[in-house]
Amino acid sequence: MAARIEWLEDGAAGVSPYSPRFGDHYCSESGGLEQAREVFLKGCGLPGAWQAQPQWCVLETGFGLGLNFLVTWAAWKADPQRPRLLHFVSIETFPASAGDVLRSALTHPELIPFAQALKEQLWGLLPGVHRLVFESGQVLLTLCIGDAKAMLRESAFEADSVYLDGFNPQRNPDIWDMHTFKAVARCCRRGTRMATWTIARSVRDALTQAGFIVRTVPGTPPKRDTLQGEYNPAWKPKKTRPALARTQAARCIVIGAGLAGAAVAASLARRGWQVTVLDAADAPATGASGLLAGVLAPHVSPDDSLLSRLSRDGIRAMLQQAKSLLENGRDWRPSGVLERCVEHSRQLPAAWQHGQALADAARDWTQPATPAQLAAAGLPPKTPALWHAQGGWIKPARLVAAWLATPGVTWRGNAAVSQLVRHAGAWQALDDAGHLLAQAGLVVLAAGPGTRALAESAGLEHPLALQPIRGQASWALHAPEDAAGQASRARAMPPFPVNGHGSLVPAVPLAGGLAWVAGSSFERDSTSTRLRPADDHQNFSKLQTLLPAAAQALAPQFESGQVQGWAGIRCATPSRLPSLGALEGVPDVWVCSGMGSRGLTFAALCGELLAARLHGEPLPLEQRQADALLPQYVAR
Ligand SMILES: Cc1cc2nc3c(=O)[nH]c(=O)nc-3n(C[C@H](O)[C@H](O)[C@H](O)COP(=O)(O)OP(=O)(O)OC[C@H]3O[C@@H](n4cnc5c(N)ncnc54)[C@H](O)[C@@H]3O)c2cc1C
């Protein structure tokens, strides 16, 4: 649930933000900026402590108006010896609105550009983990919306610094109690430094019980004292979920230059890896990722299932990548997507309904389509349909090319890998004549339907549960017409993609003109990419149900054979979730595949998740969601 903030004219510069829920002010007596610098940054020995480190991770309880994050980010940016990667994980039960966050920073001119960039990404903060990306992926803010104890207990990363913030311990005792600090301690290593503005006795005692050595230090007036400390328990900490070791960036081979492989390569290269991407074809994105344009839209379900939440995390990650790497209107368009509920009306979770706790955050994602949106798609006003505000279309091949252009990534075509051989602690990728294609300590299999055979060649005992699913899309350039015909066609075609029973992307700019793409057929266990006229008929018949007016406008093209087909092989898991993780019993071989029909939704998130797991970083999604993606196997 969002925080309600009152801005009080109490003499503070730029008026003072106040929480009626907690009966307390957001800023300290000395002002938020001063507190962020003096108490938190300096209290944790920053920026000195992070210098010459490859990455640094700050954990904060209480995001509030985000000042501590903004100040830490600004200090990172100003430091020539900054770490390559700054993680900032912050837990917040009641997130402030983007407008309030920006407003609170307006009194600090040096922070305004940072606050504006933050504001752009503060939308759709439903309960759960949200990864916000700044500085081309070098500053990663993980906002955990929910109960601090529950969220921290699930996590398995190691913080280097801890900021304990929040309303006064008397007003919000929960965030300052021993159980919260024990949950914080689970995310600390011996030597992690902590700082806070309160020296309340109860806080000092609870921190001590949780394993922190604390000391009171003189504060900046008007604050007499503040608290600093270090995690150094007298006992050997027992962790139910130990943090993964931080792997050093080195050399890696990625097999497959589709969405999955390119996303992994870019995520690893941003962390300093030298990545060689091998592909059997002579150009990148010639497998399923060669699709002209695909639809990006979240999954929704009444119980907000794991797939639904995962799809939102994936879309947020994909939008960040598309915004920074692609050209809007040429390579992609975040137009929104209308989902027509053809087979059954899709119910939104009860808490998303108008007037309910999560309605505001949910509205940023999905809501019932309005009569105007339905009319724009040529549908009657009462047609059951949803509007996905964060949806759109993307040309996968453009994104693959952009990811492969990341410094540190080398792409090699005509490099079909037949076998993976372990030699002197490294992996060798060999072609079918036994020639060496590449060698590295780490291999990531992202070869779509070819993934399973590659895993077995590396010695995997139980085959990966991955299934090929053939699909054919139909497309054509918009037919040139006389002026009257054009006007009626323009009215029949929706101004945004529509999905729900097949899909239509109505306007994709190609070199030869503006195209439409309708899809797609779905045939399990087929690996044939031969084009079939029957599949185009099937796509047309789906379109007639989905969008009768558009189907009527495109019928002449289908009837006169002007429509072309494009076929590819999706690769899916039994759970319909991607397959992401280290292979069981095969050292240093990971898999990133099983994107199914949602490669655009999952690829960017999976790339970041794989890199985060390898580096022992905070994950870009909830731990249990990440666990659900671990590779599935079939028993022989
Ligand atoms: C008709 C159709 C419509 C679709 N529509 C959408 C949509 O609207 N939205 C959406 O999100 N998704 C859609 N998808 C799904 C999406 O295209 C896939 O999920 C995604 O492209 C998968 O990417 P990938 O990198 O895992 O696999 P691929 O793109 O298939 O890449 C695998 C690569 O591995 C290479 N390779 C395989 N074996 C070897 C080997 N032994 N050695 C070297 N290289 C090898 C291949 O050459 C290939 O380039 C659609 C798919 C199809 C077929």
The ligand as a Tripos MOL2 file, in Angstrom:
@<TRIPOS>MOLECULE
LIG
   53    58     1     0     0
SMALL
NO_CHARGES

@<TRIPOS>ATOM
      1 C1          6.1290  -17.8490  -34.3280 C.3       1 LIG1
      2 C2          6.6680  -17.3350  -33.0430 C.ar      1 LIG1
      3 C3          6.1120  -16.2170  -32.4600 C.ar      1 LIG1
      4 C4          6.6090  -15.7310  -31.2620 C.ar      1 LIG1
      5 N1          6.0590  -14.5950  -30.7230 N.ar      1 LIG1
      6 C5          6.5790  -14.0850  -29.5830 C.ar      1 LIG1
      7 C6          6.0690  -12.8810  -29.0230 C.ar      1 LIG1
      8 O1          5.1660  -12.2690  -29.5690 O.2       1 LIG1
      9 N2          6.6120  -12.4280  -27.8730 N.ar      1 LIG1
     10 C7          7.6190  -13.0940  -27.2370 C.ar      1 LIG1
     11 O2          8.0700  -12.6510  -26.1910 O.2       1 LIG1
     12 N3          8.1300  -14.2240  -27.7420 N.ar      1 LIG1
     13 C8          7.6270  -14.7390  -28.8870 C.ar      1 LIG1
     14 N4          8.1270  -15.9000  -29.3950 N.ar      1 LIG1
     15 C9          9.1300  -16.6290  -28.6210 C.3       1 LIG1
     16 C10        10.5200  -16.0540  -28.7800 C.3       1 LIG1
     17 O3         10.7980  -15.8810  -30.1350 O.3       1 LIG1
     18 C11        11.5130  -17.0130  -28.1140 C.3       1 LIG1
     19 O4         11.1380  -17.2340  -26.7770 O.3       1 LIG1
     20 C12        12.9340  -16.4820  -28.1170 C.3       1 LIG1
     21 O5         13.3000  -15.9870  -29.3600 O.3       1 LIG1
     22 C13        13.8940  -17.5870  -27.7010 C.3       1 LIG1
     23 O6         15.2010  -17.0930  -27.7170 O.3       1 LIG1
     24 P1         16.4350  -18.0760  -27.4940 P.3       1 LIG1
     25 O7         17.6340  -17.2450  -27.5220 O.co2     1 LIG1
     26 O8         16.1870  -18.9270  -26.3050 O.co2     1 LIG1
     27 O9         16.3910  -19.0850  -28.7260 O.3       1 LIG1
     28 P2         16.7540  -18.8390  -30.2610 P.3       1 LIG1
     29 O10        16.4020  -17.4800  -30.7050 O.co2     1 LIG1
     30 O11        16.1380  -19.9770  -30.9950 O.co2     1 LIG1
     31 O12        18.3390  -18.9180  -30.2960 O.3       1 LIG1
     32 C14        19.0360  -20.1320  -30.1800 C.3       1 LIG1
     33 C15        20.3150  -19.9790  -31.0040 C.3       1 LIG1
     34 O13        21.1500  -21.0840  -30.7240 O.3       1 LIG1
     35 C16        21.8200  -21.4320  -31.9010 C.3       1 LIG1
     36 N5         22.2630  -22.8390  -31.7640 N.ar      1 LIG1
     37 C17        21.5020  -23.9320  -31.5490 C.ar      1 LIG1
     38 N6         22.2850  -25.0180  -31.4210 N.ar      1 LIG1
     39 C18        23.5550  -24.5900  -31.5330 C.ar      1 LIG1
     40 C19        24.8200  -25.2280  -31.4870 C.ar      1 LIG1
     41 N7         24.9100  -26.5410  -31.2640 N.pl3     1 LIG1
     42 N8         25.9340  -24.4940  -31.6710 N.ar      1 LIG1
     43 C20        25.8650  -23.1630  -31.8840 C.ar      1 LIG1
     44 N9         24.6850  -22.5140  -31.9450 N.ar      1 LIG1
     45 C21        23.5630  -23.2110  -31.7640 C.ar      1 LIG1
     46 C22        20.7930  -21.2330  -32.9970 C.3       1 LIG1
     47 O14        21.4050  -21.0390  -34.2510 O.3       1 LIG1
     48 C23        20.0700  -19.9940  -32.4950 C.3       1 LIG1
     49 O15        20.6000  -18.8110  -33.0510 O.3       1 LIG1
     50 C24         7.6680  -16.4030  -30.6140 C.ar      1 LIG1
     51 C25         8.2440  -17.5320  -31.2020 C.ar      1 LIG1
     52 C26         7.7500  -18.0000  -32.4040 C.ar      1 LIG1
     53 C27         8.3900  -19.2090  -33.0310 C.3       1 LIG1
@<TRIPOS>BOND
     1     1     2 1
     2     2     3 ar
     3     2    52 ar
     4     3     4 ar
     5     4     5 ar
     6     4    50 ar
     7     5     6 ar
     8     6     7 ar
     9     6    13 1
    10     7     8 2
    11     7     9 ar
    12     9    10 ar
    13    10    11 2
    14    10    12 ar
    15    12    13 ar
    16    13    14 ar
    17    14    15 1
    18    14    50 ar
    19    15    16 1
    20    16    17 1
    21    16    18 1
    22    18    19 1
    23    18    20 1
    24    20    21 1
    25    20    22 1
    26    22    23 1
    27    23    24 1
    28    24    25 2
    29    24    26 1
    30    24    27 1
    31    27    28 1
    32    28    29 2
    33    28    30 1
    34    28    31 1
    35    31    32 1
    36    32    33 1
    37    33    34 1
    38    33    48 1
    39    34    35 1
    40    35    36 1
    41    35    46 1
    42    36    37 ar
    43    36    45 ar
    44    37    38 ar
    45    38    39 ar
    46    39    40 ar
    47    39    45 ar
    48    40    41 1
    49    40    42 ar
    50    42    43 ar
    51    43    44 ar
    52    44    45 ar
    53    46    47 1
    54    46    48 1
    55    48    49 1
    56    50    51 ar
    57    51    52 ar
    58    52    53 1
@<TRIPOS>SUBSTRUCTURE
     1 LIG1         1 GROUP 0 **** ****
